Amino acid sequence: MDESGKPQDPQESGPDRPPQPTEHAPDGPQPPSPGTPGTPGGEGRAHAEPKAPGGGILMGRPFGVPVYVAPSWFLVAALITWVFGGQLERVLPELGAARYLVSLFFAVAFYASVLVHELAHTVAAIRFKLPVRRIQLQFFGGVSEIEKETETPGREFVLAFVGPLLSLVLAGVFYVGMQLVEPGTVPGVLLAGLMISNLIVAVFNLLPGLPLDGGRMLRAVVWKLTGKPMSGTVAAAWVGRALAVTVLIGLPLLTHTGALGRAPEEIGGADSLTDALLAAILAAIIWTGAGNSLRMARLRERLPDLTARTLTRRAIPVETDTPLSEALRRADDAGARALVVVDRQGFPTALVREAAIIGIPEHRRPWVTVGTLAQDLKDGMRVGAELAGEDLLDHLRATPATEYLVVEHSGEIYGVLSTTDVERAFVAAMARTP
């Protein structure tokens, strides 16, 4: 800031402040990771990008992880109820209107299976000491928002594989249940539907392309072979894009030729249009998810360049009863851009908030002391100057604040880190990431 209290551009370089690298945190300091939307019927193991709190209706906290149902789930539940109800009309016509109650039960049971799939990812993440922000059930399945990457390819493979594995186990359980009930009954039809749907979820998610679980597994294999996680991400992302094109072209073609079990003469124009629309949506999700995974992986490579030192505004120490105008004059003379309140022994006790300085008219500043504009330093508001990358972002997120005191290893004051500067740096980096 200058003597007038106006904030200076954080990208400026001065004699005591080197040029700054830039990264991205649009909603505050958050560790960006390869993120994906939920994939159809499951997977969606998204490494969390910055998001607003919540995400729908909170249903519970299994293993301490909040589970949300997004509003879009109710739309897909209604769609499943209508489609499955039409099938029940052909298989169990005696149900009448009650078939829609049975169909609604199927929709809920299916998404309960998706939740089990996501919980498998969550339990594995917790086992590997990876923080999980939340699980969200939404239109095309579920998302486990895991906030960090695994440290080894083996753990990455396990973390990805457990979801489809649990879906396969559920399919087996429902198959066994089918053998215990009479065919052609409501329980038999429900168990058959759940068995088939979980089998589809497992097989689909094992396809070897990002953002699917199979893509994560492929990434782990390439990572293991090359020793480079980025090589694994690039390979799995391009396979994911190829998979998206295959789905876009192949699904309508399979339907049209009767390869999915329906005779070509039974397929009407509306059915063909529906299949083409579904294929386009699935392809768009896979293509976008693969691209996002690649983009965020490239951004992650730049995170180590993001250090507290390079983003810090140099500061001067002032005592609490110093007039604001005098403090700003000293800062301007020293080429500093922030104020740290210290006690008589020179120990930092508070930070003068930039927003508070801007709010004081210039003619009042000689009569306003810096102590009245300061925020007391709390636990976590001291940041080591060498803290970098995800460690820095984790530290900032653990103690939300607008400014932080940056100190050297010796405890000497280095300066003040503003979250505004961090956010601006991340936004610029995101704009440069292809």
KEDRENDREN-322449 format. One line per field, with one value per residue (C-alpha): z, x, y. Coordinates in Angstrom, 1 decimal, always signed. Layout:
# residues N
w: Z,...
u: X,...
v: Y,...
//
This chain:
# residues 434
w: +0.0,-0.5,+2.0,+0.8,+1.8,-1.7,-2.4,-4.8,-7.6,-6.0,-9.2,-8.8,-8.0,-5.8,-4.7,-1.7,-3.4,-6.4,-9.2,-8.3,-9.9,-10.2,-9.5,-9.0,-6.1,-7.3,-4.1,-1.7,-1.1,-2.0,-3.3,-6.9,-8.1,-11.2,-10.9,-12.7,-12.7,-11.4,-13.9,-14.9,-12.1,-9.9,-10.0,-10.1,-7.8,-8.2,-6.6,-5.1,-6.8,-4.8,-4.2,-2.0,+1.2,+1.1,-2.1,-1.5,+1.3,+4.0,+4.5,+7.1,+7.9,+7.5,+8.6,+9.4,+5.7,+4.9,+2.2,+0.2,-2.3,-5.0,-6.3,-9.7,-8.0,-7.7,-11.5,-12.2,-9.6,-11.4,-14.7,-13.4,-11.8,-15.1,-17.3,-14.9,-14.3,-18.1,-18.0,-15.0,-16.9,-19.4,-16.9,-14.0,-15.5,-12.5,-10.4,-12.0,-10.7,-7.8,-10.3,-9.8,-6.1,-6.9,-9.4,-6.9,-4.5,-7.3,-7.9,-4.2,-3.9,-7.0,-5.6,-2.3,-4.4,-5.9,-2.4,-1.4,-4.5,-3.3,+0.3,-0.9,-2.4,+0.8,+3.2,+1.0,+1.0,+4.8,+5.1,+3.1,+5.2,+2.4,+3.4,+1.9,+1.8,+1.0,-1.1,-3.4,-5.2,-8.3,-11.7,-13.3,-10.2,-7.3,-6.5,-3.7,-3.3,-2.2,-1.5,-2.2,-4.7,-3.5,-3.0,-4.9,-8.0,-6.0,-3.7,-6.7,-8.3,-5.1,-4.5,-8.0,-8.0,-4.8,-6.2,-9.2,-7.0,-4.5,-7.4,-8.6,-5.1,-4.9,-8.3,-7.0,-3.8,-5.8,-8.1,-5.1,-3.9,-7.2,-6.7,-3.4,-4.7,-7.2,-10.8,-12.1,-8.7,-7.5,-5.4,-8.3,-10.8,-8.3,-7.6,-11.3,-12.0,-9.2,-10.3,-13.9,-12.9,-10.6,-13.2,-15.7,-13.2,-12.5,-16.1,-17.3,-14.6,-15.4,-18.9,-19.1,-19.6,-17.3,-15.5,-14.9,-12.2,-15.0,-16.2,-12.7,-12.8,-16.2,-14.8,-11.9,-14.2,-16.5,-13.5,-12.1,-15.5,-16.2,-12.7,-13.8,-12.6,-15.3,-18.0,-16.5,-16.5,-20.1,-21.3,-19.3,-20.4,-24.1,-23.8,-22.0,-25.0,-27.4,-25.2,-25.4,-29.2,-29.1,-26.9,-29.1,-32.2,-30.9,-28.6,-31.2,-33.7,-31.3,-30.6,-34.3,-35.2,-32.4,-30.6,-27.3,-27.3,-29.2,-32.8,-35.2,-36.3,-32.6,-32.5,-33.3,-34.1,-30.5,-29.2,-31.7,-30.7,-27.0,-27.4,-29.4,-26.8,-24.0,-26.0,-26.5,-22.8,-21.7,-24.3,-23.1,-19.5,-20.3,-22.7,-20.2,-17.3,-19.2,-20.2,-16.7,-15.2,-17.7,-17.1,-13.3,-13.4,-15.4,-12.9,-10.0,-11.6,-11.0,-7.4,-6.0,-7.5,-5.3,-2.1,+0.7,+0.2,-3.5,-2.7,+0.5,+0.9,+2.8,+6.1,+8.8,+12.6,+14.4,+17.9,+18.7,+19.5,+16.3,+14.3,+11.0,+9.0,+10.6,+10.1,+6.4,+6.0,+7.5,+5.3,+2.2,+3.1,+3.6,+0.4,+2.5,+1.8,+5.0,+8.8,+11.6,+15.2,+17.7,+21.5,+23.4,+23.0,+19.2,+19.3,+16.6,+18.1,+15.3,+11.6,+10.3,+7.9,+4.5,+4.1,+7.4,+6.2,+3.0,+5.0,+6.9,+5.2,+4.8,+7.0,+9.9,+9.8,+12.1,+14.9,+14.3,+15.8,+14.0,+17.0,+16.4,+12.8,+13.7,+13.8,+16.6,+15.4,+16.1,+15.9,+12.3,+11.2,+11.2,+8.0,+7.3,+4.4,+2.7,+2.9,-0.7,-3.0,-1.5,+2.0,+1.8,+0.5,+3.2,+5.9,+4.6,+4.3,+7.8,+9.3,+7.1,+7.3,+5.0,+5.9,+7.5,+9.1,+7.2,+9.2,+8.6,+10.3,+12.9,+13.8,+12.2,+10.4,+6.7,+5.7,+5.3,+2.9,+1.6,+0.4,-2.4,-3.8,-3.6,-5.4,-8.1,-8.7,-9.1,-11.5,-13.7,-13.7,-14.6,-17.5,-18.7,-18.3,-21.6
u: +0.0,+1.2,+0.8,-2.7,-3.7,-4.4,-3.5,-0.7,-0.7,+0.6,+2.3,+4.7,+8.3,+10.4,+14.0,+13.0,+10.4,+11.1,+8.7,+5.9,+4.7,+1.0,-1.5,-5.3,-7.7,-11.0,-12.9,-10.0,-6.8,-7.6,-5.4,-6.4,-6.3,-7.5,-11.2,-14.0,-17.8,-19.6,-19.5,-22.6,-23.8,-20.7,-17.0,-16.8,-13.8,-13.1,-10.1,-11.6,-11.5,-12.7,-16.4,-18.9,-19.8,-22.7,-23.9,-27.5,-29.3,-27.1,-28.0,-25.4,-21.8,-20.5,-16.9,-17.1,-17.6,-20.7,-23.0,-25.1,-27.9,-27.8,-31.1,-30.4,-30.8,-34.6,-34.8,-32.9,-34.9,-38.1,-36.6,-35.6,-39.1,-40.8,-38.5,-38.4,-42.2,-42.7,-40.6,-42.6,-45.8,-44.7,-43.2,-45.7,-48.9,-50.9,-49.2,-51.1,-50.2,-48.3,-45.5,-44.3,-43.8,-41.7,-39.8,-39.1,-37.8,-35.5,-34.2,-33.4,-31.8,-29.7,-28.3,-27.7,-25.5,-23.8,-23.2,-21.5,-19.3,-18.3,-17.8,-15.3,-13.2,-13.7,-12.6,-9.6,-8.7,-9.1,-6.9,-4.2,-4.6,-6.1,-8.7,-12.2,-14.3,-17.6,-19.6,-22.2,-25.0,-26.1,-27.7,-25.1,-23.9,-21.7,-18.6,-16.1,-14.2,-10.7,-8.6,-5.1,-3.3,-1.9,+1.8,+2.5,+1.1,+0.2,-2.1,-3.6,-4.5,-6.1,-8.0,-9.4,-10.1,-12.1,-15.1,-15.8,-14.8,-17.6,-20.0,-19.1,-19.5,-23.0,-23.9,-22.9,-24.9,-28.0,-27.4,-27.4,-30.5,-32.2,-31.6,-33.5,-36.7,-39.3,-38.7,-41.3,-42.1,-41.5,-38.4,-37.1,-37.4,-35.9,-32.9,-32.4,-32.5,-30.0,-27.7,-27.6,-27.2,-24.3,-22.7,-23.0,-21.6,-18.6,-17.8,-18.3,-16.0,-13.3,-13.0,-9.4,-9.8,-10.0,-12.2,-13.3,-11.8,-10.3,-8.5,-7.1,-5.9,-4.3,-2.7,-1.2,+0.2,+1.9,+3.1,+4.7,+6.3,+7.7,+8.1,+6.3,+2.7,+2.2,+3.0,+0.2,-2.2,-1.5,-1.9,-5.1,-6.6,-6.1,-7.5,-10.5,-11.0,-10.8,-13.3,-15.6,-15.5,-16.2,-19.2,-20.6,-20.4,-20.6,-23.6,-26.2,-24.6,-25.0,-28.6,-29.4,-28.0,-29.8,-26.5,-28.0,-30.8,-33.5,-34.5,-33.9,-37.5,-38.6,-36.5,-38.4,-37.3,-37.8,-35.7,-32.9,-33.0,-32.9,-29.9,-28.1,-28.8,-27.6,-24.5,-23.8,-24.2,-21.9,-19.3,-19.4,-18.9,-16.0,-14.3,-14.7,-13.5,-10.5,-9.6,-10.0,-7.9,-5.1,-5.4,-5.4,-2.4,-0.4,-1.4,-0.3,+3.1,+3.4,+2.3,+5.9,+6.7,+4.1,+5.9,+4.9,+8.1,+7.4,+3.8,+4.5,+4.2,+7.2,+6.1,+7.4,+6.8,+4.9,+3.7,+0.0,-0.3,+1.4,-0.8,-1.9,-0.4,+3.0,+2.9,+2.1,+4.9,+7.4,+6.2,+6.5,+10.0,+11.0,+9.4,+7.1,+3.4,+2.0,+2.1,+2.7,+1.8,+4.5,+4.8,+7.5,+9.9,+9.3,+7.2,+4.4,+0.9,-1.4,-1.7,-3.2,-5.9,-5.6,-9.4,-9.5,-6.8,-8.7,-11.8,-10.1,-10.2,-6.8,-7.7,-8.5,-5.4,-3.2,-5.8,-6.3,-3.8,-2.9,-4.0,-7.6,-7.3,-5.4,-6.4,-4.9,-2.6,-4.2,-2.9,-2.2,-1.9,+2.0,+3.3,+6.9,+8.5,+9.6,+6.2,+5.2,+2.7,-0.1,+1.4,+1.0,-2.6,-3.5,-2.1,-4.2,-7.3,-6.9,-7.0,-9.1,-8.1,-7.5,-3.8,-1.1,+2.2,+5.1,+8.2,+11.7,+13.0,+14.6,+11.2,+12.1,+9.3,+9.5,+6.1,+2.4,+0.7,-2.7,-5.2,-6.2,-2.7,-2.8,-6.2,-5.0,-1.9,-4.0,-6.4,-3.5,-2.0,-5.3,-5.6,-2.1,-2.8,-3.8
v: +0.0,+3.6,+6.5,+7.2,+3.7,+2.5,-1.1,-1.6,-4.2,-7.5,-8.3,-5.4,-6.2,-4.0,-4.1,-6.2,-8.3,-10.6,-11.2,-13.5,-16.7,-17.1,-19.8,-20.2,-20.1,-18.5,-19.1,-18.7,-20.6,-24.2,-27.0,-27.6,-31.1,-33.0,-32.6,-34.4,-34.3,-37.3,-40.1,-42.1,-44.3,-44.0,-43.2,-39.5,-39.7,-36.0,-34.4,-31.4,-28.0,-25.0,-25.1,-23.4,-25.2,-27.6,-29.1,-30.1,-31.8,-33.3,-36.9,-37.9,-38.2,-41.8,-42.0,-38.3,-37.3,-35.4,-36.9,-34.5,-35.2,-32.5,-31.1,-32.7,-36.1,-35.6,-35.1,-38.3,-40.2,-39.1,-40.1,-43.6,-44.0,-43.2,-45.4,-48.4,-48.1,-48.5,-51.7,-53.0,-52.4,-55.0,-57.5,-57.1,-55.6,-56.6,-53.9,-51.1,-47.7,-49.2,-49.9,-46.4,-46.9,-49.9,-47.9,-45.2,-47.8,-49.0,-45.5,-45.0,-48.5,-47.8,-44.6,-46.3,-48.6,-45.6,-44.3,-47.6,-47.2,-43.7,-44.8,-47.4,-44.6,-42.6,-45.4,-46.0,-42.3,-42.2,-45.3,-43.5,-40.3,-38.3,-35.7,-36.2,-33.0,-34.6,-37.1,-35.8,-37.7,-36.0,-36.4,-38.7,-40.6,-39.7,-37.7,-38.3,-35.1,-36.1,-33.1,-34.5,-36.7,-40.1,-40.2,-43.5,-45.2,-48.3,-46.2,-44.5,-47.8,-49.1,-45.9,-46.1,-49.8,-50.2,-48.4,-50.7,-53.6,-52.8,-52.4,-55.9,-57.3,-55.7,-57.1,-60.5,-60.1,-59.1,-62.1,-64.4,-62.8,-63.5,-67.2,-67.1,-65.5,-66.5,-65.2,-62.8,-61.3,-57.8,-58.8,-60.8,-57.9,-55.4,-57.7,-58.3,-54.6,-53.8,-56.6,-55.4,-51.7,-52.3,-54.5,-51.7,-49.2,-51.4,-52.2,-48.6,-47.2,-49.7,-48.3,-47.0,-43.3,-40.3,-39.2,-42.8,-45.1,-47.1,-44.0,-43.5,-47.1,-46.5,-43.4,-45.4,-48.0,-45.5,-43.6,-46.8,-47.6,-44.1,-42.8,-39.6,-39.0,-36.4,-39.0,-41.2,-38.3,-37.4,-41.0,-41.5,-38.2,-38.8,-42.3,-40.7,-38.3,-41.3,-43.0,-40.0,-40.1,-43.9,-43.4,-40.6,-42.7,-46.2,-46.1,-44.9,-47.4,-50.3,-49.4,-49.0,-52.4,-54.2,-55.1,-54.0,-56.6,-54.8,-55.7,-52.8,-52.8,-52.2,-49.0,-45.9,-42.4,-41.2,-44.1,-43.2,-39.6,-40.5,-42.8,-40.1,-37.5,-39.9,-40.7,-37.0,-36.2,-39.1,-38.2,-34.5,-35.6,-37.9,-35.4,-32.5,-34.6,-35.8,-32.3,-31.0,-33.7,-32.9,-29.2,-29.5,-31.9,-29.3,-26.6,-28.9,-29.1,-25.3,-25.5,-25.9,-22.5,-20.9,-19.9,-17.6,-15.6,-14.7,-13.6,-11.7,-7.9,-6.6,-5.0,-2.7,-3.1,-0.4,-0.1,-0.1,+3.6,+4.8,+7.2,+5.7,+8.6,+8.2,+4.4,+4.8,+7.4,+5.0,+2.2,+4.4,+5.4,+1.8,+0.6,-1.6,-2.3,-3.7,-3.0,-5.4,-4.3,-5.2,-4.9,-3.1,-6.0,-6.1,-9.3,-9.2,-9.2,-8.1,-7.2,-3.9,-4.8,-3.3,-3.0,-1.0,+1.4,+2.1,+2.9,+5.7,+9.1,+10.7,+13.7,+11.5,+9.3,+11.4,+10.8,+7.1,+4.6,+1.5,-0.6,+0.3,-1.2,-4.3,-8.0,-10.0,-12.8,-16.2,-19.7,-20.5,-16.9,-17.2,-18.7,-19.8,-17.8,-21.1,-22.7,-23.6,-25.4,-27.5,-27.2,-23.4,-23.7,-26.3,-23.9,-21.0,-23.1,-24.5,-20.9,-18.7,-15.0,-12.0,-11.5,-13.7,-12.9,-14.4,-15.1,-16.5,-19.6,-17.4,-15.9,-12.6,-10.8,-11.1,-9.5,-10.0,-12.4,-11.4,-13.9,-11.5,-11.8,-15.6,-15.7,-13.3,-15.4,-18.6,-17.0,-15.8,-19.3,-20.9,-18.5,-19.6,-23.4,-25.0
//
